[in-house]
Amino acid sequence: MRHILAFLLLAGLPAPAFADVGAAVDRRILPAYEGFATAAEALAAEAGTTCDPEALRPPFNAAWDAWMQASHLHLGPSEEKGRALAILFWPDPKGLGGRAQRALLTGDPAALEPEAFAGQSVAARGLAGLERLLYPSSPPEADACPLIRATTQDLARLAQELVAGWEGPEGFAQNLLTAGEPGNTRYLAPGEAVQALFTQLVAGIEFQADQRLGRPLGTKDRPRPERAEARASERSLRNLTLALKALREMAVTLDGTAARTASAFDRAIEAAEALEDPTFAGVASAEERPKIEELQRLIRQIRRTALDEMPPTLGVTAGFNSQDGD
Amino acid sequence: MTTRRGFLVGLASLGAAPRLGWADVGAPAWLTAGMKPDGAYVLHGLSAGGVSRFEIPLPARGHAAAAHPTRPEAVAFARRPGVFALVLDCFTGEVLSRLTPPEGRQFNGHGAFSADGRLLMTSEVVAEGSAGRIGLWDAGTWRRIGEWDSGGIGPHDLKRLADGRIVVANGGIQTDSTDRTMLNLETMKPNLALLSAEGEILEIMELEEELRQNSIRHLALIDGGTGVAFAMQWQGDPAEAVPLLGVWRPGEAPLLCEAAPGDLFAMKGYAGSVAAVGERIAISSPRGGAVMIFDRSGAPLATHRRADVCGLAALEGGFVASDGSGALWRLSAEAMEPLARHDVAWDNHMVSAASL
């Protein structure tokens, strides 16, 4: 490959669009799901031995850390049967999760049996649901232990299904790796797999700026610190930072030449790491707010840079209709 | 060898001017606009199998088209804010007429013919303030002959019911007259307006207050043309899952169709097209990269994933969809399968040609 590329460059021909879908799948996507499955399994195992929130917080946080490696991937098995929503239901402006969870806490224990629990509201389950149980704002109305166990087991099951859905000869990874080949009805051309991954990257960056930061930022006149993600476990900034790092790795794996995009990521990650405000409470403070706004600006700058730098190398475009709207 | 066109020219020269129908242009099942790899905009007539029957150049990006009920003529509308609509002869590719909205009016992307094909109705806005109008055009001379009040702000799609009455989707959004900047998101109030065949406003259907920011934009006829399925675009908090499809029959309350719990956010709050066939209704979301199929009672049946998918039309008991990568898809509640692929980025809408 290197020889062909060198030849093309020597010959003065434009280098072909090049994107490493194989590396993105093998080095980023599959390890991310496997890591989450391992962490979710460990959390469920620990919950099998104790329901003490103090004891469960470390494996809980490890599981959430692991999910941040994959949470930006909204394609394939994570989008089937509402799995991604069931793993992390946020934002939840109407408090659907808390309400549905209270009903489970005080209701018929039969709903906590694995099969029945898998059919419960996506808002009540997953990491955000567990956070409410492990970092309660008030003492629970009933023994939370059965619900904690049901939720951790459900998470482990979902993680297993994601791994199974991606891997193996029939797995979703094959769709990406065989794009354009006969019989692949998901991606009709090699470029469509690249496009799909690039779309995930851009949407992932937007989510950090618009949701993870945008929701607590609200407006200058009306900051909304209470809308930050994962305030109880003080993971708001941590989630953002981990997601940015995962997205950065995705970008440079897909396009090893995207140096400006990588630098833009680095500036934002550095700013995030310098922020000493785990829950973005500073959005409501005149002194701290500009730092969070600056972080948001840096993240939006990553998006602009990526959209400017990567499409020519990857041979992708912004969506013809998705970017138009009418 | 006598070509068909040569033969027709021969006939015409004999003074026996033939009346052409849609069959003469290969009986396209659908019309859809698009963009070629070189950036040129075109209108295509497509067969039920996804084969292109004709390609006609457009001067700018198209949005939707309206097919004349009998003559092989299509009116292609520019995307909003529209300054032109072209009447195209789908046999020769010739521009028969270029419709320009009167001073102070803008086309808003869609239009419909009366049943007898003598009147073309176009969705329009008063440029300042976005008050809705239905422009009236003589479909013989293509002269502007009048206009009606659309019954709301920012009308987009409109459909003629089987009995001749018109349903207009008044999206409710006031836009800047020079671009698409939305000016009234805090106060918007979309509606469906039922107009008589003479333009009298007979009924206005509004959604409940908490769905006020759900812009009603696209329509498909249902129940034998006695009602409409309507597709919406949510302008409120994207973290709130709201129904994006509704069904309405004049005189009745609307039925809102909720997505399956696991797919609440699959459409990203945005339905770009809607089509209905028999007991099935489909909506598409280019933003979410998804098509959802519901049954007539509002139950979600399936969600199919495809990037940048938008155009939707009915196909023998199922649907066909088009996307920005040039692919055409056949879909049902059970499956989504590729039908054909062209080197054209298909635009937002597919419309059924009269021959279907």
Boltz contact constraints between the chains, C-beta under 6 A:
constraints:
  - contact:
      token1: [A, 81]
      token2: [B, 262]
      max_distance: 6.0
  - contact:
      token1: [A, 82]
      token2: [B, 262]
      max_distance: 6.0
  - contact:
      token1: [A, 91]
      token2: [B, 239]
      max_distance: 6.0
  - contact:
      token1: [A, 93]
      token2: [B, 237]
      max_distance: 6.0
  - contact:
      token1: [A, 93]
      token2: [B, 239]
      max_distance: 6.0
  - contact:
      token1: [A, 122]
      token2: [B, 261]
      max_distance: 6.0
  - contact:
      token1: [A, 185]
      token2: [B, 338]
      max_distance: 6.0
  - contact:
      token1: [A, 188]
      token2: [B, 327]
      max_distance: 6.0
  - contact:
      token1: [A, 188]
      token2: [B, 341]
      max_distance: 6.0
  - contact:
      token1: [A, 319]
      token2: [B, 308]
      max_distance: 6.0
  - contact:
      token1: [A, 319]
      token2: [B, 324]
      max_distance: 6.0
  - contact:
      token1: [A, 320]
      token2: [B, 308]
      max_distance: 6.0
  - contact:
      token1: [A, 320]
      token2: [B, 324]
      max_distance: 6.0
  - contact:
      token1: [A, 320]
      token2: [B, 345]
      max_distance: 6.0
  - contact:
      token1: [A, 321]
      token2: [B, 286]
      max_distance: 6.0
  - contact:
      token1: [A, 321]
      token2: [B, 308]
      max_distance: 6.0
  - contact:
      token1: [A, 321]
      token2: [B, 310]
      max_distance: 6.0
  - contact:
      token1: [A, 321]
      token2: [B, 324]
      max_distance: 6.0
  - contact:
      token1: [A, 321]
      token2: [B, 348]
      max_distance: 6.0
  - contact:
      token1: [A, 322]
      token2: [B, 286]
      max_distance: 6.0
  - contact:
      token1: [A, 322]
      token2: [B, 287]
      max_distance: 6.0
  - contact:
      token1: [A, 322]
      token2: [B, 308]
      max_distance: 6.0
  - contact:
      token1: [A, 326]
      token2: [B, 80]
      max_distance: 6.0
  - contact:
      token1: [A, 326]
      token2: [B, 348]
      max_distance: 6.0
